Amino acid sequence: MALLTKDAEEKIVNLLLSEGLADYNLVSAIKQQTDPENKSALNELVNRKLISDDMVARATAAIIGVPYVELKNITLDQDTLSKIPAEASSRVMAVPLGEKDGMLNIAMVDVTNVQATDYLSSLVNQPIRVWMSSERGIREALEQYHGDFSGVKEAVRETGEEADTDNRSNVKTIVQDSPISKALTTILSYAAKTKASDIHIEPLENSLIIRCRIDGVLRKIMELPKTVAPALVSRVKILANLKIDEHRIPQDGQFTVLVDDQEIDLRIAISPVTWGEQVVIRLLDKTGVSMEIEKMGMSGRALRDVLEGIKKPNGMILTSGPTGSGKSTTLYALIQRIKSEAINIVTLEDPVEYKMDGINQIQVNVDAGLTFASGLRSILRQDPDVVMVGEIRDSETASLAVQAALTGHLVFSTLHTNSAAGILPRLLDMGIEPFLLASTLNVVIGQRLVRRITEKRETYKSSEIETEGINSIVGNLLPKDKESVAKISEDLGYPGLPIKNDNYYLLSKGMDSKETPGGYSGRAGLYETIVVDEDIQKTIISHSTANEIMRLAKSKGTITMRQDGVLKALSGITSLEEVNRVASDLS
C-alpha cells in the first residue's frame, strides 16, 4: 500500500479533521488523489482510523454520481434478501434493498464492477439499480441472511401438493442434497445463528408450524404446507438413526451438525400427536455458552458464597430452578472453575450436554440398567475427588449423593424446586435425615434466566407503581446518598446503582427489531444463594419450612432472586418487565 507524501497527507488530514467533517471536505480530499498511488493512500487513512470507510463510500458515491445508502442499523426484509442467494451476495459484496418501479435496488461496495452488476441482473432476471455502501455496511447486512428460507420454499415446491405418507415416497430424504434435506439444513442453520435453544416442528390439521425458542421465548418462524411433514420428519429420523416407519410411540435420538465450522449437538424427541408427529430438537452449542460464572450474571455476595463453597474438599453444592433455568450450565461453569490435573472429576448425566476435556462424563442409559442411582454407586468405586450428578430425582439417588459427600467427596447436583430454600425441605421429603443434610450441605443455589436488553436502548422514568414496587423490594439495599453509591454498588456487585428515590428511577428498555425481538438479545441468570452455616443447620434439624429458612437467610444478607432481578433492572442488564415475567411468583 502506497503512502502519501508528508505535505499531501497533512493537507488531506487537515481537510478530513476540520470542524464538522463536512462531506464536501472529504469529496475535495478524494478529488485531490487523481493517481492510483494516492488513491490507495486513502485506505491508509482508513486503517489509521483518521477517517471511516462509511465516509469514503459516501464521498466516493457523490463523485461518481451514484446514490449512497447507509446500511448501519437497517433491518432488511427477508423476502427481499432471498432474491439473491447468500453465497452470491457474499461473493460480490452486494445485498438487495427492495423493488421500486419494476427495478431491484441493490447496494454494492464496488459499483463500477460492470461484470458483477450484469451477473446480478441476470441472477434476479430483472433490471437493477445500484447504490453504493461501505464494506462494513454490506457485511452487517449480510449477517441478516440467517433468515433466508428460500431452500425451504424450494422443498415445498418440489414436494408438491401430494399427501402420500407411504414410506416409499420418503426414500428421497436419504439423499443429502435433496430439497427436503436442504430445507432442514436451512432451518437448523437459522436456529444456530439466532442462538435458539430448541426447534419445534408441530403439525396442525392443514399446515406445519416451525417455531424456535430464542432467549427462552418461542417464536413462530414459518408455516409450511402439511404435505411437507412426512418427508421432513423422516429426514430427522434418518439422521438420528430412528425408525422411520414407527409413528405410534415416542422416539428419542441425537446427531451432530456442522454450522459455520462449529459442531452443534442435537437432541431429538419425536412424539405422536393428534395431527401427526411433533418433533422437538434441542440445540447444544458449547461455543455459544459462556462457561464463566461471572459472565452468566452471578455477582456480589452470591458469587462470593459459591466460590467459597467450591473451595471445600467435600460436601454438597446444589442448584435448583424450573426446567430451562440454566442449572446444568451453572454446574459446568463451577466444575470448569475447579478442574485441574490434580483431581479426578466424574459426572453422571442424562444427557451429556457439553463435552468437556479432562472430565470423565457418563451418559445415563436406563434401558441398559445404568440409572443415576446405579451409576453413582459405580462412580464411587472410580476414586473420584469430585462427583456431579445431573439431577437428584429419587430417594435412592439423594441418599447416595449424601453418602458420597460424607465420605470425602465434593458433590454437585440439581433439583427441581422454585427457590434455594425449597431444596432443603425437598430433600427431607426424600427421606434424608436432617442431621445428615446439616452436615453435608455447603451452599444451595436458586436460579432463573431473564433476557438481556440489547445495546440499542432507551431510558424512561418508572411509573408511580413501579417506583413503589422497586422500593418495597430493594429499597433497603440501595445507597442513600452519592457518597455511598460506589461502595454499595461494588459490595453488592451491581454497577451504577441509583440513590433510593421516592419519585422515580431511570429504567432501560431495548429497541425492538427483527434481529432483537422485544429489544432483547441473550440471557443472564437471576441467583440466590444460601450458605448452610450453624444457624441454617439448626433450622434444618428442626424441620423448618422453606419460608422460615429464607427469612433467616435474608436476615444474614442473602439477596433473593426477585431482588437480584430488580437490581439488575436498575443496572440496565434487563428490564423490570422481564423480571416480573420470570420471578413474579417469588418474594
N, C-alpha and C positions, 0 to 999 in steps of 0.2 A: 504494500500500500504506500503510495507516494505521499510525501508530506508537503505542506505549504511552506513557502519561504517565510521568514520571520515577519517581514513587512506585510505580506499578504494575509498571513494568519492574524496579525494584530488588527488589521483593517476589518476582516470579516468578524472576528470575535467581538470587536467593539460594536459592530452593527447588531450582532445577534444578542449581545448582552445589554443593549441600550434599553432605556426605561420603557417598560411595557412589552418588549419583544414583538413589536408590530409586524404584521405579515409582510408589509412592503419592504421592511428592512431585510427580512430573510430572503425575499424574492431578489432583492438587489445583490445580496451576497451570492446567491446561486448564479445569477447572470454574470457576475464577475469571473466565474470559473468556466471559461469557454473551452479550455483544452482538457483532454482526458486526464492528465495528471492532476490538475486542480479539481476536476470533478470527483475523482476518487478520494481527494483530501476531505471532502465533505463527510465521508464515513469516519475519518479520523476524529472529526469534531463530535460525531455521534458517540464514538467509542469512549471519548474523553468526557462524555456527558455534559458538553458545553451546549449542545442542542439535542432535541429528541427526534426520533425518526418520524414521529407524527408531524412535527414542524416542517421537516424536509419534504415529506409527502404532500402536505398541504400547499407549500410554496411551489413545489415542482408541478403540481397539478395546475396551478394558476399560470405558470409559464407555458406549459404545453397546451393549455386550453381545454382541459377535461374537468368534469365535476369531481369534487372531493367528498368523501364520506368518512366520518369519524365513527368507527365501529366499537369503540370502548363503551361498555355497559349497555350495549344494544342486544336485545333478545330477538333472534331470527325465527321466523315461522318454520316449523319442521316440514310442512308440506312443500314449502319453497326450497328448503335445503335439499330435499330429496330429488329435486330436478337434476342435480349434479352429484354423482356418487362421491362419497367422502374421499376415496383414493384419488380420483381425478382432481378434486378441489385442492387436496394437499400437494399434488404433483405440480400444478401450475400456479399455486398460491392465489386462488380466486374463490369467492363464495357468492351464491345468488342472493339478491336482496328482495326481489319481488317483481311482478309484472305490471306494466302500465302501457296502454295504447298498443297492445299486441307485442311489445318488446320485453325481454327479460333483462332487468338491470343486474349487472354483475360487478362486484368490487374486486379489483386486482392490485397486485403490487407493481407489476410491470405492464402498464397499459400500452406500451409501444411494441409489445411482442405480438406481431401480426399472426404468427403461426398458432399461438395459444388462443387468441380471440377467434380465429377461424375454427379451431378444434372445438372450442366451447359452443360456438354457434351450431356446428353440425351435431354436437352431442345432444343439445336440447331441442334441435330441429326447429329453431325459430330465430329471428333476428335478436341481437343483443345490443345493449348499450353499456359501455364500460364506465366505471367510476374508479377513481384512484383512492387507495387507502394505504396505510403503513403496514409493514410486515408484522408489527406487533398486533395491530388491529385485526389483520387477517387470521393470525394464529389464535387469538382469543375467540374469533368467530368459528374457527374450525373445531374448537372444543365443544361446540354445541351440537356436533354431529352425532353425539351418543344417542340422540332421539330419532335417528334415521331408521324407519321401519319399512323401507322400500323392499327389503328382502322378504319381509312377512307378507306384504301385499302381493309380491310375485308368487309366493307359495299359495296364497288364496286363489289367485287367478288360475294357476296350473292345477290345483287340486280340483277345481270346478265345483259344480253345484250338486254332485252326486253324494248321497248319504250312505253309500255302501260301506258297512263296517266289517266286511269279510276280511279275514286275516290276509288273504292273497293280495288285497288292494294295498296292504301296508308293507309289502316286501320292499317297495322302493325306498322306505325310510332307512333301510340298511345302508344305502348308498350315501356316502358322506357329503357329496356335492349336490344332492337332490334339493329341490326347492324347500321342502319342509325342514330339512336339516339346516339349510341357511337361515330359515325363519327362526328356528330355535337358537341358533348361534347369535342372531341379531338381538333376540330377547335377553339372552344371557349376558351379552356384551353391554347392553343398555343397563341392566341391573348392576353389573360390576362397576361400570363407570359412574353411576349415580350413588354407589356405595349402599345399595339396597341389601337388607339382611335376608329377605325372603321374596320369592316369586310365587304367586297364587294363580294357577290355571283352573278356572272354575266354569263348568258347563251350566248353561241355563237352558230353557226349553228350546229357544230358537237361535242361540248365539253362544259364543265362548268369550269369557271375560278374562283379561290378563291384568293382574294387579301386582304392584311391588310395594313392599314395606320399606319406606325410606325414612330414616331417623325415627323409627318406631311407629310411623303412621302409614296405613295402607292407602295407596293412590292408584286409581284406575289409569292404565296407560294405553289400553286399546281394547276394542271389541271386534271379534272375528266371526265369520260365519260358522255355524255349527258343524258344517261338513269338514272343517279342518281338524276337529277334535280327535278323531280316531288316529289319524296319521301323526299328529303332534304328540299325543300320549304314548303311542307305540314307539316313537323315536326316543322319548325319555326312558321308556322301559328297556329298550335295547342297550342304551348307553349305561344304564345302571344294572345290567345283567338280571333283569326281572322277567317274569313270564308274560309275554305279550298276549297270550290267549286267556289269561286269568283276569276276569272282570268282576268277580263276586266277593272277593276278600281283599283287605288292605295288604299292601306290599311296601317294604322299605328297602332302600338301596343307597348307593353312593357312587360318584365318579368325579373325575377331575377335569377341568377345562383350563385352557391357556388363553388369557386375555391380556393383551399388551405386554407379552412376555412375562406375565405373572401367573403362577399356578393358583387356581381357586378350587378348593374342595367343595363339592356339592352333596348335600344330604337330601334324599328323595323320599317323600311319603305320598303314596297313592291310595286313595280310598274311594269305594263306590258310593255315589250319591244319587239323588233322585233322577237327575238328567244325564247321568254318565259317570265319568271318573274325575275326581278332583286331584290335582297334582300340586303339592307344596314343595318348593325347592328352597332349602336353606343354604345360603352362600357363606362360606367360611374363608375369609381372606385375611391371613395373618399380617400381610403387608399393610393393610388398611386399618389395623387396630394398634393403638398405642399400648405398649407393654410397660409404660412408666406410670406408676400410681398417681404421681402429681399431675401429669397431663390428662388423666382421666377425671380430674376435678376434686380429688381429696386434698385437703389443706388444713392448716391450723392445728387445733387440738386433736381432731380425728386422725390426721396424718401422724402426729407425734405418738398417739396411743398405739396405732397399728405398728409403727416401726419399732417401738419398744417391745411389743408383743412378739414379733418375729425374731427378736434377738435371743429370746429364751430357748434353751436347748430342748425343752419338752413342753407339753400342754396342748391345748386346742385353740385354734382360731377359726371361728365360724362366721359365715356371711349369709344374710337372708334377704329375701325380697321376692316379688312375684316373678313369673316366667318372663324372660327377656329383659331383666333389670341389670344384666352385666355381672352377675355373681361369679360365673366361671372366669370371666376376663380379669376380675379383681384378684382371684386366686392365682391365675397365671402371672399377673404382674408382681405379686408378692413372692412367688416362687422364683421368678426371674431375678428378683432383688437378692435372694439369699443363695442362689445357685453358685456352686464352686466345685472344684475338683476334689475338695476335702470331704464332701458329704455325698451320701447316696440318696437320691430323691426318686421315689416310686409313686406313680399315680394310677388310679383306677377310675376310668371314665366311661361314660355312656352318652354320646360317643366321644372319641378323642378329637376335640375341636381344632386345636392348634398343635402341630407337631413342633417340639422344642428339642434342640440339640442338648445333650448332656442330661436328659431326663428320661427315666425308664417308664414309658407310658403303656398301660394295659387297657385294652378295649373289653368292656363287659360283653359277654355273649351268653344270654340267658338260655338259648336253645342248646348250647353245649354244656350248660351247667355252671358257667362262670358268671356268678352274680356278684353284687357288691359285697355281700357277706362272705361268700366262699373265696372271692378274690382277695379280700382283706386278710383272711387267715393265711393265704399263700404269701402275700406281701410281707407279713411279719416274720416269715422264715427266710427272707432275702436280705437280711442285715441292713434294713433301711435306717437312715437318720431322720428323714422327713417323708411323711406319707400324705398324699392328697386323695381323698375320696370324693368323687364327683358330686354325690348327693347322699345324705342320710335319709333313707326312705322308710326304714322299719326299725323295730326294736333291736333286732339282732345286729344290724349294721351299727346302730348307735352304741350298743354295748361293746362291740369290738373296737370302735373308734376310741371310746373312753379308756378301754384296757390298754390300747396302744399308747395313749397319752400318759397313762400311769406307769408304763414300763419304759419310759425314757425317750419316746418319740415325739416329734413336733408334728401335729396333725392338722391339716386344712380340710374343710368341707363346707357344704352349703345345705340350707334348709329352706323350705317354702313357708315363710311367715311374713307378716306385714311389717314388722319392726324388729330392731335388735333385741329389745326386751322380750319380745314374743318367743325368741329362741329358747329361753330358759324354761318356762312352763311347758313348752312343746317337748323338750327332752324329758322332763319329769313325767309327762303323759306317756312317753315311750317306755317308761319303767326304769329309767336311770335313777339310782339313789341320789338324793340331794347332796350328801356329803362327797360323793364321787364327782359330781358336777362342780361343786365349790372348789375342789382341789385340783381340777384338771383344766378348767377354762381360763385362758389368758385374756382374750378380748373377743367380743362379739360385734358384728358389723351389720347394720341395716342399710340398704341402698335401693335407689331407683334412678331412672335415667330421664333427663329433660333435654329438649332440643336447644342447641346454642343459637344465639342471634348472629346473623351474618355481619360482616364488616360494614356493609352498606346499611346504615341505620339512621333513625331519627329519634329525638328525645321528646318527651311530653311530661306534663305535670300530672301527678297522681290525683285522682278524684278524692273527695272527702271520705268516701267509704274505703277506698284503697289505703289512704293515709292512716285511718283508724285501724285497719287490719294490720298494716306494717308495724305500727306502734305496739299493738297488742301482742304481736308475735316476737318481734326482735327489738322493741323499744328499749328494753333494759340492757341490751348489748351494744347499742350504738353510742358513739362518742357524744359527750355533752357540750364540748367546745372545740375550737380549732386546735388548741394545744394537744389534745388527746387523740386527734384523728389518726396521725401516723402510727402512734404506739398501739392503739386498739386494732387498727387495720392489720398491722403486722402480726400482732398476737393471735388474732382470730383467723388470719390467713385470707382476708378478702381485701384486695387493693382498692383504695379510694372510697372508703365508706363515708356516707354523708353524716352530718351532725343531726341528732334527733330533732325532728321538726313536727309541730302540730298542724302546720298548714298544708304543706305538700312536699313530695320528693320528686326528683327528676328520674324518670324511668326510661328505658330504651325499648324500641321495637324495630325489627328488621324490615328491610324493604322487600316487598313481595315481588317475585319474578318466577318465570318458568323454571329457572335453574335453582331457585331457592324458594319453593312454595311456602307461603306464610311468613317469609323473612327468616327462615331457619336453615342452618347447614351444620351437620354434625351434632354430636350429643356430649353431655357432661353428666357426671354422677352426682346425685344427692346422697350424702352419707350421714350416718350417726354411729358412734362407737360407744361401747360401754366396757370399761376396764373392770374386770372381776377382782376387786380388792376385798379386804376383810369385811367391810360393811355390806357390799353386794353379796358376798358369800353367806352372811347371816340371813339376808332376805331369801336366798335360795333355799337354805336349810329350813326356813320357816314357811316354805311353800307360798311365798308372796305372789300376787298377780303381776302381770306384765305392766299394768299401770302403776302399781306401787314401786316396782323396780325402776321404771323410767323416771318417776318423781324423785327418787333418791339419786339417780344418775344425774338428772338436771341440777339438783342442788350441789353436785360435785363439779359442775361445769360442762357437762355433756351438751352439745348443740344437736338438737333434733333434726331430722331430715327436713321438716317443714321450715325450721329456722334457717337451715343451710340453704334451702331453696330461695327464701326471701332475701337473704344476704347476697346470694349470687345474682338475684334480680337487681338489687341495689348497686352491685358492682358491674352490671352490664353484661354478664355472662349469658343470662337467659331472661325471659320475660316473666312478669308476675302472672300473666295468664297461663303460661306453660306450667309454672309451679302449682297453680291451683288445679290444673288439669291432672297432674300426676300425683300430687300429695294432698289433695283436699280432704282425704279421709284420715289424715294424721293430725295429731295435736302439736 
